[in-house]
Amino acid sequence: MNQTSYVHGYSVREAVRLSDQASTLSELLHYDTCYPDGSRVLECGCGTGAQTVHLAADSPRARIVSMDLSSDSLAQAQAKVHGAGHRNVTFQLADVFHLPFAERSFDHVFVCFLLEHLAEPLRALRALKSVLRPGGSITVIEGDHGSWYCHPQTAEAARTVQCLIAIQARLGGNALIGRQLFPLLAEAGFDGVRVSPRMVYVDDSKPELVEGFSKNTFIAMVQGVRVQALTLGLMDAASWDKGIADMLRAAEQGGTFCYTFFKGAGVRP
Amino acid sequence: MNQTSYVHGYSVREAVRLSDQASTLSELLHYDTCYPDGSRVLECGCGTGAQTVHLAADSPRARIVSMDLSSDSLAQAQAKVHGAGHRNVTFQLADVFHLPFAERSFDHVFVCFLLEHLAEPLRALRALKSVLRPGGSITVIEGDHGSWYCHPQTAEAARTVQCLIAIQARLGGNALIGRQLFPLLAEAGFDGVRVSPRMVYVDDSKPELVEGFSKNTFIAMVQGVRVQALTLGLMDAASWDKGIADMLRAAEQGGTFCYTFFKGAGVRP
């Protein structure tokens, strides 16, 4: 992945979306990640720091290095993390395929929403394994857009999500990578691999998730590729707009909304 | 639903499939259902008793009435439950739309894999509410075939599942009902409705689920509608067989398999 091919773009709206996502889903995704005091942790692909603030808060005395290949994102991440009062993170401009770290220099590696954007996720995992000490752990969190469905569901709504999946694939990514974490981590040579799904289920009893996930995270993300979808001729404007309206309907009273993240972990032998 | 329109048929293989499903998934689906000693419980649509054995075991001193509209199924259920040594269940031939019980005669109602087969699930829920005492609870467990996906996934595999959904719809059922439990229970007039998804995620680390769920429950269920799918012209034989082979591939090493059940509960005001 290079900077310009990142499917979600680098807009302010996208930064807000990532932040909404993290704030709403942080417990679901991060509650079981806490690194020991003094441990050396590499966060690869921190983006604008939406997850970094949780990582830093949940492991307050770990020594975290957060890297990204976008200097703009990195500056936002630094401002966000420092603004939240965390002093346990340093930031480094770096590419996962050219890691500027010595072999075996980290106790733990943390990756969240990165592999989905890479054409070679397996090579990335192997590169990350090389900077991990034997016995050190890797944790990977990824979504899977094929896991989405809602009620009421329509063909147009489903097609807008298929557009997002197709556009991410054209950019060399894989929006269905969540379900593949287990075989990827195993093939990369990690031991003791385990994967747990983190399903987000939203109904009327969960108004925070209706706003924080259904509308401001998922639907906003799909809406973000409208121009590409229409330009590529994947859908016509009327069908697209109906699909988005249908998804918004599922976020209203009586609707339900489902999506699953996957969290995988393994150990370097 | 009448007996002949039950999508899965009444074959021995189907009875085994239901039993495999229950034995493998029983903890996931039933661990949080336990009725007090002496409470009067109605299980509506017990079929061949695949879930009844768990219900009876988990609430050993509840007074359970299990009903079904198939006398053959009911006989199998009785043999299964009595064979397992449970004496807390009585069996009754009955139709949910003509319940032979007095109003308010049960403390709890339990429904598992029934609503998906009904053309009028809302009417069924209202009928069940009428035999429940005020303050009594209803528990409903249903699947949602639209929640299925796997890795590696192919278009043909997805189409076989779409065939099952379409055939169930032609029989008046709704294979996507899991995601609709919350609005259905709310509309039926139950209070305090809550729904929790029960996702089955299968990878190489879970060989029991590969056999017990992926192969012997889900793929077997899809295979069960092959003749109907081909007869109706929904798929050609070659595509169908490739789809099934592809799903079986996802149950081999390196594959993953996902499906979500929904468990809902509410209270009669």
Interface residues (C-beta under 8 A of the other chain):
Chain A: D144 G146 S147 Y149 C150 H151 Q153 L176 R179 Q180 F182 P183 A186 E187 V193 R194 V195 S196 P197 M199 Y201 D203 D204 S205 G254 G255 T256 C258 T260
Chain B: D144 G146 S147 Y149 C150 H151 Q153 L176 R179 Q180 F182 P183 A186 E187 V193 R194 V195 S196 P197 M199 Y201 D203 D204 S205 G254 G255 T256 C258 T260
